[in-house]
């Protein structure tokens, strides 16, 4: 019999353990992501604050279906699909993903929050770009996004270095020129920074 976890009188069946304190679970034929914060009260409180802030910002993030303050458990929508880092390893990201990334940045900037724009933090599913980590910082400047973060979303020197830091070898023949990358970024920036 599969392990069961109870959250606010609802029983969830564990399908698989994803991380130290994270599980893929099901209830009534629907798949969820369940996070155990255990004794990390600060992390749990940060999650609750971040979930609310992201929900009202316009940034697409997994819906939280409930949490239990006593047991510090949270049940979140499970977003199916590869993260954008894995997609970029296979091929260039489609323009609609980059378009959605800039829209996400625009929503976050307008709500004065800064996200962690690593491609592995986002999943493209059902024509939406979901930001997975429930964390953000105070927005300071758009320059970090344009000068650094966005370069990880193309097959650039920065992306190859990021892969090497993760211990992943990549085919360097796919490397985009600085000119080609900057042209793509400039076109998108003009579209969203007016």
N, C-alpha and C positions, 0 to 999 in steps of 0.2 A: 504494500500500500504506500502510495506517495506521501511525502511529508506534507503536513498542512500547517498554515500560519493563519492565525486569527487576528483581524484588524477591525475593531469596532463592531463586533458581533457578526462579521462576515468572514467566511472561511475561504481561503485561497489554497489551491493545490500547487505545490512546487513542481515545476517542469524541469528546471535546471538552475544550478547556482552559477552566477555570472562573475561575481567578484567575491571579495571577503565577506561583504555584508549585503550583497545584491542578488536578487533572484528573478528569474522569469517565472511567473505564476499564472494560473488560470482560475476563472470563476465564471460559471454559467457560459462556457464555451467562448469566453473572451480572454485575450492575453493581456497581462499587465506586467509592469516592472515594480518590484517591491524592494524597498531599501530599509535595512535595519540600522538605525543610528546607535543602538545599544547605549553606551555610556557617554556618547558625544553630544551632550546637551547643547553646546554652542553650535555645532554643526547642524543639529536639528532645528534650532531657532533660526539660523541663517537660511536653511532650506525653506522654512515657512515664509520668511520675509522675501526671499528671492522669488519664490513661486508666485507670490502675490504681485510683486513688482513687475516681473516679466509678463504675467497675464494681462496686466492693464497697459503695458507699454506698446503692444502691437507686435512684439517679437514672437514668432511661432515657437512654442516650446511644448513638451508633452503635458497634457492635462493631468492635474493631480485630482484623484478621485476621493482621497481622504487620507487623513493621518491621525494617529493616536498619540496624544501628548504624554500619556502615562508610559506606554511601551516604546515610544519614539520610533514608530514604524510609519512609513509612507507608501501609498499605492499610487502609481503613476501610469499613464498610458504607455504601452510598449510600442515604440515606433519601429516597424519592420523596415529593413533595408540596410545597405552598406553605408558607412559614413563616407564623407566626401574625400577623406584622405585615401581610403581604399579605392574609391572610384577614380581618383586622379592617378593612382599607381597603374591602373589598367589603361586609361586613355585620358585625353584632355576633357575637362569638365564642360558640359554643354553651356551655351550662353545663358540659358534660362536659370541655371544654378547661380552663375555670377550675378545676374540681374537680381535674383532673390537675395543674394548676399548683400548687395548694395542697399536694397530695400530694408533688410534687417538692420544694417548699420544706421540707416536714416531713422528708423523707428527708435533704436536704442539712443542715438545721439539726441533726438528730440526729447526723450525722457531722461536725458542726462545720466545715462548708464553706459559703461564700457564693458563689452563682452570679451571673452577669450576667443579670438577669431582663428583658432587652429582648425584646419579642415576636419580633423578627427572629432571635433566637438559638434559637428553638424551632420544630419541625415536628411537626404532628399527623398521624400515619400509622398505620393499622391499630389504631385505638383506643389508641394510646400517644402521649405527648408526649415527643419526643426533644430533649434539650439538645445542640446541635451544637458549640459551641466547647469545646475541651478545655482549659478554664481555670477556675480558681476562686480564691477568697481565703479567708482564715481568717474563720470566722463570728464576728461580734461582737455583733450585736443583731438581733432580729426587727423592730424598729421601721422600719428603712429599707425593708424589703419592704412593710410595711403602709402607711407614710406616703408612699412614693414609687413604688416599682417596680410594684406591683399596679395603680396608676392608669393605667399605659400599656397595660393589657389591656382597657380599656373606652374608649368614644368620649368621652373627657374633654378638658378644657382642656389637660391635660398631654400627652395623645396628640396633639392638634392641634399643640401647640408642638413636639413631637418630629418630627412630619411636616414642619413648616416648617423645622426645623433640617436636615432631609434634602433640602430643596428640593421638597417635595411639597405641592401644594394639595389640600385636602380639603373636602367638603361639610359646612359647619358646622351645617347644619340637623339633622344626626344627633347633635349634642352632647347628652350625658346630663347631667341635673342633678346637682349635688353630692350632694343627698339620695339620689337613685336609685342613684348609684355607691356611696356610703358604705353604704347599706342592703345592697347585694349583697356588698360586701367584708365587712361585719360578720357577715352570715350564714355566709359561708365561713370566716371567722376563728374564729367560735365552734365550728364543726364540727371544725376542725383544731388548735385551741390548747388544748383541754381536757387 
